[in-house]
Amino acid sequence: MALQGGSLLTETGPRRLVTALLWRVKPGMPQFNLAFYCFPKKEAIEDFRAAATLIEARAKDIKVSVMSTASVLTTLRTPTIAIRPTLSIELDRLKWLRPLRGTRLVHQRMGKIEEVSALETAGLPVPRWTEIVPGTKLDPAAWGPYVVVKPSRGKRGAFVRITKTGRVRYTAPSDYPQDHPGRRAAMIAQQYIHTGPWPTAYRVLTYLGKPLAAIQYEGRRDLNPLSGSDGFRAAPGASIIASAKGCTIALTTDQDVLELAVRAHAVFPTIPSLGVDILRDAETGELFLLELNPSGNSWMLCGTAGRNIQKQFGLNFYEQFGALDIIAETSIEATRRLAV
């Protein structure tokens, strides 16, 4: 049986027959197939080609294939992978191709409501939140003087606003501008977490539950600083987006941040990589999970954005924890455990 996005798929009788006819175990032959599927424009394929070399040097029982989701050759190669127990790790979702056998670890499009609900159910810390529906009214005594209003399906901090708690009201989808995500999905109100005079946040890139890189954003300092969670009136123009243009970025090794990212990934074990966003309350030090970015668009090691960040701030994501070694070792372990 193979696990796909949390569901179980039963291997058919004909498929078993084909496998039996094609696969003859001989001494020294690989016992497992590991297939990485990457979309080359996102550039993660470079990392997985490098990791494949390490894997095959360390694990003679695993045959590794790194395939482009944009190549017709991938269609031709996929059937040959079905001759052995297989683990497919899809760094980018396959729209027109399905592996013939084995376990699939896949990225998913998931709204923020689904994310935070799963994290809450697992007992992990998330800021207090609610969907904004007709009749929604929030009590400042319970929520604080300001809350964050944001789309349940949005990206890169777009359309995220700080709002006085008592003014939060439902807006019909048709009343939003044409380009606003509120026309297509629910809006949510979220507790404002004060992270300091300038907004600060962490991003941890995890792969199969292991941290590969971890950074801290601090918002631009040419804007007015915030004195506290009620300081917006005295700081016009203050930003709440730590990663907005003009921010500074540094590596972080805060152990509590890394541990929380690992716990968050454990809630979604069938998703290969996550970009885990974490906030720290400036007064209490308490950590909160903000977003996980499960769609696969948060790979930051070798992509254009990741390279630019490393060059601008003098960082090396590969050396921070040994990213390629972690990819290799965790992939070996996962293949031996999950391949079917």
C-alpha positions in Angstrom: 0.0 0.0 0.0 1.2 3.5 -0.8 0.7 6.7 1.1 -0.4 9.7 -1.0 -1.2 12.9 0.8 -2.5 11.0 3.8 -4.6 8.5 1.9 -3.9 4.9 1.2 -3.8 3.5 -2.3 -4.0 -0.3 -3.0 -1.5 -1.7 -5.5 -3.5 -3.6 -8.1 -3.1 -7.3 -9.1 -1.8 -6.5 -12.6 0.7 -4.1 -11.2 2.0 -6.7 -8.9 2.3 -9.1 -11.8 4.3 -6.6 -13.9 6.6 -6.0 -10.9 7.2 -9.7 -10.4 8.0 -10.2 -14.1 10.3 -7.3 -14.4 12.1 -7.4 -11.1 14.7 -10.1 -10.4 16.8 -9.5 -7.3 20.5 -10.2 -8.0 23.4 -9.8 -5.7 24.6 -6.2 -5.6 21.6 -4.8 -7.4 19.7 -1.8 -5.8 16.7 -2.9 -3.7 14.9 0.4 -3.8 14.1 3.3 -6.1 14.1 6.9 -5.0 12.6 9.4 -7.5 12.9 13.1 -7.0 10.5 15.2 -9.2 11.5 18.8 -9.6 10.4 21.7 -11.8 13.7 23.1 -13.2 12.6 26.8 -13.2 12.4 26.7 -9.4 16.0 25.5 -9.4 15.7 23.0 -6.5 16.7 20.3 -9.1 20.3 21.4 -8.6 20.2 20.5 -4.9 18.7 17.1 -5.6 21.1 16.2 -8.3 23.9 17.0 -5.8 22.1 15.0 -3.1 21.5 12.1 -5.4 25.3 11.7 -5.9 25.7 11.6 -2.1 22.9 9.1 -1.7 24.2 6.6 -4.3 27.7 6.8 -2.8 26.4 6.1 0.7 23.5 3.7 0.0 24.2 1.0 -2.6 20.8 -0.4 -2.1 19.1 2.7 -3.5 18.9 3.7 -7.1 18.2 7.5 -7.4 16.5 9.3 -10.3 16.2 13.1 -10.5 13.5 14.0 -13.0 12.2 17.2 -14.5 8.5 17.7 -14.3 8.8 19.7 -17.5 10.5 16.9 -19.6 8.7 14.4 -21.8 11.5 11.9 -20.9 10.1 11.7 -17.4 7.1 10.0 -18.9 9.3 7.4 -20.5 11.4 6.8 -17.4 8.6 6.5 -14.9 7.5 2.9 -15.9 11.1 1.6 -15.4 11.0 2.8 -11.8 8.1 0.5 -11.1 10.3 -2.6 -11.0 11.4 -2.0 -7.4 9.9 -0.7 -4.2 9.8 3.0 -4.8 9.6 6.3 -2.9 8.6 9.3 -5.0 9.4 12.7 -3.5 7.6 15.4 -5.5 9.3 18.7 -4.8 6.9 20.2 -7.4 3.4 18.8 -8.0 2.9 16.5 -11.0 0.0 17.7 -13.0 0.0 15.2 -15.8 2.0 12.2 -14.5 1.4 9.6 -11.8 4.1 7.1 -10.6 3.0 3.6 -11.2 3.9 2.3 -7.8 5.2 3.3 -4.4 4.8 5.9 -1.7 4.4 9.5 -2.8 5.4 12.5 -0.7 3.7 15.5 -2.3 3.2 19.2 -1.7 -0.3 20.5 -1.3 -2.3 23.6 -1.7 -3.7 24.4 1.7 -5.5 27.4 3.1 -4.5 29.0 6.3 -7.6 27.8 8.0 -6.8 24.2 7.3 -3.2 24.8 8.4 -3.9 26.4 11.7 -6.7 24.0 12.5 -4.4 21.0 12.1 -1.7 22.7 14.2 -4.2 23.5 16.9 -5.5 20.0 17.0 -1.9 18.8 17.4 -1.6 21.1 20.4 0.9 23.4 18.8 1.0 27.2 19.5 -0.7 29.4 17.0 -2.0 33.0 17.4 -5.7 33.1 18.3 -7.8 33.4 15.1 -11.3 33.3 13.7 -12.9 33.3 10.3 -14.7 36.6 9.7 -18.3 35.8 8.9 -21.5 37.8 8.9 -22.1 39.0 12.4 -18.4 38.8 13.5 -17.6 41.2 16.3 -14.4 40.9 18.4 -14.0 42.0 22.0 -10.8 44.1 22.5 -10.7 42.9 26.1 -10.1 39.3 24.8 -8.2 40.0 21.6 -6.2 43.1 22.4 -6.6 46.6 20.8 -5.5 45.5 17.3 -5.7 42.3 15.3 -4.3 41.2 11.9 -6.8 40.8 9.1 -5.6 38.6 6.3 -6.8 36.3 3.5 -7.1 32.6 4.2 -5.5 32.0 0.8 -2.8 34.6 0.1 0.9 34.8 -0.3 4.0 37.0 0.5 2.1 39.2 3.0 -0.2 40.6 0.4 -3.4 42.2 1.7 -2.4 41.7 5.3 -3.6 44.6 7.4 -3.5 45.7 11.1 -7.0 46.7 12.2 -8.6 48.0 15.3 -10.2 45.0 17.0 -13.6 46.7 17.4 -13.8 47.7 13.8 -13.5 44.1 12.3 -16.6 43.4 10.2 -17.5 40.9 7.5 -17.3 42.1 3.9 -19.1 40.2 1.2 -16.7 38.7 -1.4 -18.3 40.7 -4.2 -17.5 43.9 -2.4 -13.7 43.4 -2.5 -11.7 44.8 -5.5 -11.2 42.4 -8.4 -7.6 41.5 -7.4 -8.4 40.9 -3.8 -8.2 37.3 -2.6 -11.2 37.9 -0.3 -13.3 37.5 -3.4 -12.2 33.8 -3.6 -11.7 32.7 -0.1 -12.6 33.6 3.5 -10.9 36.4 5.4 -9.6 35.7 9.0 -8.8 37.8 12.0 -5.6 36.8 13.9 -4.3 37.9 17.2 -1.5 40.5 16.8 1.8 39.2 18.3 4.1 42.1 19.2 7.6 41.0 18.2 9.5 44.2 19.0 9.9 47.8 17.9 10.4 46.6 14.4 8.6 43.4 13.2 10.7 40.2 13.6 10.0 36.7 12.3 11.7 33.4 11.7 11.6 31.2 8.6 12.8 27.6 8.9 13.1 25.4 5.8 12.5 21.8 6.7 12.9 18.7 4.6 11.3 15.4 5.8 11.0 17.0 9.2 14.7 18.2 9.5 15.8 21.8 9.5 17.9 22.6 6.4 18.2 26.4 6.9 16.9 28.9 9.4 16.8 32.7 9.2 15.5 35.7 11.1 13.9 38.7 9.4 13.8 42.1 11.0 11.7 44.8 9.4 13.2 48.0 7.9 14.3 50.5 10.6 13.6 53.6 8.6 9.9 53.3 9.6 8.4 54.3 13.0 9.1 51.8 15.8 6.3 50.3 17.8 6.3 50.7 21.5 4.0 47.8 22.1 0.8 46.0 20.9 -1.2 49.2 21.3 1.4 51.6 19.8 0.1 51.9 16.2 -1.6 55.3 16.8 1.7 56.7 17.9 3.7 55.1 15.0 2.0 56.0 11.7 3.2 53.9 8.8 4.6 51.2 11.0 4.8 47.8 9.3 3.9 44.4 10.7 5.5 42.4 7.9 9.1 41.4 9.0 10.1 40.2 5.5 8.9 43.2 3.5 11.3 44.9 1.1 14.1 46.7 3.0 14.3 44.1 5.8 17.5 42.6 7.2 18.1 38.9 7.3 20.5 36.8 9.4 21.0 33.2 10.2 19.5 31.8 13.4 20.2 28.8 15.5 17.7 29.4 18.2 17.0 25.8 19.4 13.4 26.5 20.5 12.6 27.8 17.0 14.2 24.8 15.3 12.4 22.4 17.6 9.0 24.0 17.0 9.5 23.8 13.2 10.3 20.1 13.5 7.1 19.6 15.6 5.1 21.5 13.0 6.4 19.4 10.1 5.5 16.2 12.0 1.8 17.3 11.7 2.2 17.0 7.9 4.5 14.0 7.3 3.5 13.4 3.7 4.7 16.9 2.6 8.4 16.9 1.6 9.4 20.4 2.6 7.9 23.3 4.5 8.8 27.0 5.0 7.8 27.3 8.6 7.1 30.9 9.7 7.4 31.6 13.5 6.9 34.7 15.7 8.3 35.3 19.1 6.4 37.5 21.6 8.8 40.3 22.6 7.5 40.5 26.1 7.0 36.8 27.0 9.4 35.0 24.6 6.6 32.7 23.7 6.7 31.3 20.1 3.8 31.0 17.7 3.5 29.2 14.4 2.2 31.6 11.7 2.3 29.7 8.4 3.9 26.6 6.9 3.8 27.3 3.1 3.0 23.7 2.1 2.7 24.3 -1.6 6.4 23.9 -2.2 7.2 27.5 -3.1 9.5 28.1 -0.1 12.7 26.2 -1.2 15.4 28.9 -0.6 18.7 27.1 -0.9 19.6 27.5 -4.6 16.7 29.5 -6.1 17.1 33.0 -7.4 15.6 34.5 -4.2 17.7 32.4 -2.0 20.9 33.2 -3.8 20.2 36.9 -3.7 19.6 36.7 0.1 22.8 34.9 0.7 24.8 37.3 -1.5 23.2 40.5 -0.1 23.6 39.5 3.6 26.8 37.3 3.4 25.0 34.1 4.4 25.6 30.4 3.4 22.5 28.3 3.8 24.3 25.1 2.8 26.9 25.4 5.6 24.5 26.4 8.4 23.5 22.9 9.2 25.0 20.9 6.3 21.9 21.0 4.1 23.0 18.6 1.4 24.1 15.9 3.9 20.8 16.3 5.7 18.9 15.8 2.4 20.9 12.7 1.6 20.7 11.1 5.0 17.0 11.8 5.6 16.2 10.6 2.0 18.1 7.3 2.6 16.2 6.7 5.8 12.8 7.6 4.3 13.4 5.3 1.3 14.3 2.3 3.4 11.3 2.9 5.6 8.6 4.0 3.2 9.4 2.5 -0.3 6.8 -0.1 -1.4 
